[in-house]
């Protein structure tokens, strides 16, 4: 499990359910494709893991959880 927190105030709660959708962005036209989080979500999902986001008291929290692979 890898958790990354920021202190930038968080993500509008109305946007949290859409944040991993392809082409979803809050940036102005021409300043983002809205693919970064969607691609990341797909890669982690294909590895059997989970990518999630939530808000904390100070900002956003992204959590990457990957399965342990015995080798």
C-alpha positions as CSV (number, residue, x, y, z in Angstrom):
1,X,0.0,0.0,0.0
2,X,1.3,3.4,-1.0
3,X,-0.5,6.5,0.3
4,X,0.1,10.0,-1.0
5,X,-1.5,13.0,0.8
6,X,-1.3,16.7,-0.2
7,X,-2.3,19.8,1.7
8,X,-4.0,21.7,-1.1
9,X,-7.5,21.7,0.3
10,X,-8.8,18.5,-1.3
11,X,-11.0,17.7,-4.3
12,X,-14.6,19.0,-4.7
13,X,-16.7,16.1,-3.3
14,X,-19.0,16.3,-6.3
15,X,-16.0,15.4,-8.5
16,X,-14.6,12.5,-6.5
17,X,-16.9,9.9,-8.2
18,X,-15.8,11.0,-11.7
19,X,-12.1,11.5,-11.1
20,X,-11.0,8.2,-12.7
21,X,-13.2,8.6,-15.8
22,X,-11.3,8.9,-19.1
23,X,-11.1,12.5,-20.4
24,X,-12.5,14.0,-17.2
25,X,-10.5,17.1,-16.3
26,X,-11.1,20.3,-14.4
27,X,-8.4,22.1,-16.4
28,X,-9.3,24.6,-19.1
29,X,-9.6,23.4,-22.7
30,X,-6.1,22.7,-24.1
31,X,-4.4,22.3,-20.7
32,X,-5.0,18.7,-20.0
33,X,-6.3,15.5,-21.6
34,X,-7.9,14.0,-18.5
35,X,-6.2,10.7,-19.1
36,X,-3.5,10.5,-16.4
37,X,-5.7,9.2,-13.5
38,X,-7.7,7.0,-15.9
39,X,-4.6,5.3,-17.3
40,X,-3.1,4.9,-13.8
41,X,-6.4,3.4,-12.6
42,X,-6.4,0.9,-15.5
43,X,-2.7,-0.1,-15.0
44,X,-3.2,-0.7,-11.3
45,X,-6.5,-2.6,-11.9
46,X,-4.8,-4.9,-14.5
47,X,-2.2,-5.7,-11.8
48,X,-5.0,-6.9,-9.5
49,X,-4.7,-3.7,-7.4
50,X,-6.8,-0.8,-6.4
51,X,-6.4,3.0,-6.8
52,X,-8.7,5.2,-4.7
53,X,-9.0,8.8,-3.7
54,X,-10.5,10.6,-0.7
55,X,-10.3,13.9,1.1
56,X,-8.6,14.4,4.4
57,X,-8.7,17.4,6.7
58,X,-6.0,19.2,4.8
59,X,-6.2,17.8,1.2
60,X,-6.5,14.9,-1.1
61,X,-5.3,11.3,-0.4
62,X,-4.5,8.9,-3.2
63,X,-4.0,5.2,-2.2
64,X,-2.4,2.5,-4.4
65,X,-2.9,-1.0,-3.2
66,X,-1.2,-3.9,-5.0
67,X,-1.3,-7.6,-4.2
68,X,1.7,-9.3,-2.7
69,X,3.2,-11.7,-5.2
70,X,5.2,-14.6,-3.8
71,X,8.1,-15.6,-5.9
